[in-house]
Amino acid sequence: LAVDALPEGEAKAAITAVTSPILDALDASYATPCDGTGLFPLQATLNHDCEPNVVLLKEGDEEFDGRVVARLTRDVAAGEELCNAYVDTALPVRRRRRELREYGFVCICARCVRELAAADEKKAAKQAGKKRLK
């Protein structure tokens, strides 16, 4: 990047000018330690799904060269939307949905719908059991 050739003070100012509005929008901390900042417009167009068919990976283990690749996690049909996960998919459904509200939407993917229905059924069965005990 051209910024890499700038003296450290100028480079930091240039990067901050670009990243500050992004971090403001995300309500993120400027003090978060990181090795760099990147804007990946193609990857940013991917929507979220709690059962993603794509995972985003930085290219190279030792020396990050600034590339991010999208790798399929399963076979994808022609015309099927590519989606990645914005949050940790190992989290319980209500926690995932709470975190996803920070992105400005309520997740209604098939997994969330399925898990919420199962939780509601479990809750209803538990309440029915309590009523029978009374």
N, C-alpha and C positions, 0 to 999 in steps of 0.2 A: 504494500500500500504506500501511497505517496506520503501519508502521515508518518510512516516509519522513518523517513529520511529527515524529518524535522528534529531540531533540538528538543530535548525532553519537555521543557516548559511549554514550548509552542505546540508540540504534539499533544500534550495533555489538554491544552486549551482547545485545540481543534476537535479532539475526540469528545470532550465534554460538551462543546457546542452542539454536536450532533446527537449525543446520547442523552443529554439532560432532558430534552422534551419527551423522549421515549420512556425514560425512567420515571418522569413525572406522571405520565399517562398510566404507567403500571404501578404507581405508588411504591416504587422500589427505592432502596437505599443506595445512595451514591458511594457509600463506604463498603459495599459488598465486594469482597476480593474476587478478582477475575484476571485472567491472562490477556484478555482483549475483548473487543466488541465487534460484532459482525451484524450486518444486515443481510438477510437471506430472503429476498422477495418471493422467489418461487416456493420455497418451503413455507413461507408465511401464508400462502393461499390454501394450505391444507386445513380442512375442518377437523373437529375433534370427534372421536368415538372412543368409548371405554373398551371396545374390542377392536383396536386399530389394525389396519392391514399394512401399515407403513411404520417404520421406526426411523428417526433421524439420527445420524451418527456423524461425528466429526471424522474427517479423513486423516488417517495416519495416527499411530500411537505415540511415537517419540516426538516427532516434529509436526505440529499442526500446521498445515499449509493454507488454512483459511477456507477449505472446502467442506461443505456439509453434504452428505449423500442421503438419499432416501432409499431404504431397503424394504422390500416386501416381507411381511411376516407370515404370509400364506398366499396361496394361489388367488388371483384376482380375475374376475370375469371382464371381458371387454365391455367398456362403458361404465363399470362400477367405480364409484367415487373412491379416491384415495384419501384415507384419514389417518391421522396420528393421534396420540393421547397427549393432552395438555397437562394432565395431572398423573400422579402415581395410580395405576390401575389396580394395585393391590389393596388400596384403601376400601373401606366399606362404602356402599352406595351413597348413603346420606352425607358422608364426609366428602366424597368425590363431587357430589352435586353442590355442596356448600363452597368448595374451592373453585368450582367452575363458575359460580355466580360472580366471582371476581373478574371473569372474562366477559361478563355482561350477558350471560344466557343461562338457561336452565337446561341441563342435559336430558334429552328424551330418547337417547339411543336405545336400541333393543335390549342391551344388557341392563341398563338402569330400569327400564320398564319391567323387565323380567324379575330383577332383584327386589324392586319395590313391591310388586304384586306378591312375591313370596313372603316378604316381611309383613305385608298387610294380612295375608292369610294366616301366618303364624300368630300375629297379634290377635286376630279374630278368634282363632282356635283357643288361645290362652284365655281370652275374656269369656268365651263360652264355657270353658272348664271351670272358671271361677264362679259363674252363675249357677252351674249345676251343684257346686259345693255348698251354696247358701241355702 
